[in-house]
Amino acid sequence: MPQLRIHFTDTDIARTRLKLEIDLMWELVGSAQVLQHAEGGLPFDSWRRRVRERVSRDGDLGRPCRP
């Protein structure tokens, strides 16, 4: 799989700002990625299991989760 590498200069780092609010869209995108892939291992295993069980029981919740 190709990898993207980003190189920051000292000037780039100095201009970088962090957003303190949560962006719900990125939370959803990140969560979907964690659910779909095995990366993250042990810290996410129990969460993945709970979410997958709940989605499989609730048709309304599961429908938007399917590709």
Rosetta constraint file for C-alpha pairs under 8 A:
AtomPair CA 8 CA 12 HARMONIC 5.56 0.50
AtomPair CA 8 CA 13 HARMONIC 6.40 0.50
AtomPair CA 9 CA 13 HARMONIC 6.38 0.50
AtomPair CA 10 CA 14 HARMONIC 6.21 0.50
AtomPair CA 11 CA 15 HARMONIC 6.39 0.50
AtomPair CA 12 CA 16 HARMONIC 6.26 0.50
AtomPair CA 22 CA 27 HARMONIC 7.69 0.50
AtomPair CA 23 CA 27 HARMONIC 6.36 0.50
AtomPair CA 24 CA 28 HARMONIC 6.21 0.50
AtomPair CA 25 CA 29 HARMONIC 6.22 0.50
AtomPair CA 26 CA 30 HARMONIC 5.90 0.50
AtomPair CA 27 CA 31 HARMONIC 6.02 0.50
AtomPair CA 28 CA 32 HARMONIC 6.07 0.50
AtomPair CA 29 CA 33 HARMONIC 6.30 0.50
AtomPair CA 30 CA 34 HARMONIC 6.28 0.50
AtomPair CA 31 CA 35 HARMONIC 6.15 0.50
AtomPair CA 32 CA 36 HARMONIC 6.16 0.50
AtomPair CA 33 CA 37 HARMONIC 6.20 0.50
AtomPair CA 34 CA 38 HARMONIC 7.11 0.50
AtomPair CA 34 CA 39 HARMONIC 6.96 0.50
AtomPair CA 34 CA 40 HARMONIC 7.31 0.50
AtomPair CA 34 CA 44 HARMONIC 7.74 0.50
AtomPair CA 34 CA 48 HARMONIC 7.92 0.50
AtomPair CA 35 CA 48 HARMONIC 5.83 0.50
AtomPair CA 40 CA 44 HARMONIC 6.03 0.50
AtomPair CA 41 CA 45 HARMONIC 6.09 0.50
AtomPair CA 42 CA 46 HARMONIC 7.64 0.50
AtomPair CA 44 CA 48 HARMONIC 6.01 0.50
AtomPair CA 45 CA 49 HARMONIC 6.20 0.50
AtomPair CA 46 CA 50 HARMONIC 6.24 0.50
AtomPair CA 47 CA 51 HARMONIC 6.14 0.50
AtomPair CA 48 CA 52 HARMONIC 6.00 0.50
AtomPair CA 49 CA 53 HARMONIC 6.10 0.50
AtomPair CA 50 CA 54 HARMONIC 6.18 0.50
AtomPair CA 51 CA 55 HARMONIC 6.05 0.50
AtomPair CA 52 CA 56 HARMONIC 6.08 0.50
AtomPair CA 53 CA 57 HARMONIC 6.37 0.50
AtomPair CA 54 CA 58 HARMONIC 6.19 0.50
AtomPair CA 55 CA 59 HARMONIC 6.98 0.50
AtomPair CA 55 CA 61 HARMONIC 5.68 0.50
AtomPair CA 55 CA 62 HARMONIC 4.63 0.50
AtomPair CA 55 CA 65 HARMONIC 7.87 0.50
AtomPair CA 56 CA 62 HARMONIC 6.26 0.50
AtomPair CA 57 CA 62 HARMONIC 7.98 0.50
AtomPair CA 58 CA 62 HARMONIC 6.04 0.50
AtomPair CA 59 CA 63 HARMONIC 6.00 0.50
AtomPair CA 60 CA 64 HARMONIC 7.66 0.50
AtomPair CA 61 CA 65 HARMONIC 7.10 0.50
AtomPair CA 62 CA 66 HARMONIC 6.58 0.50
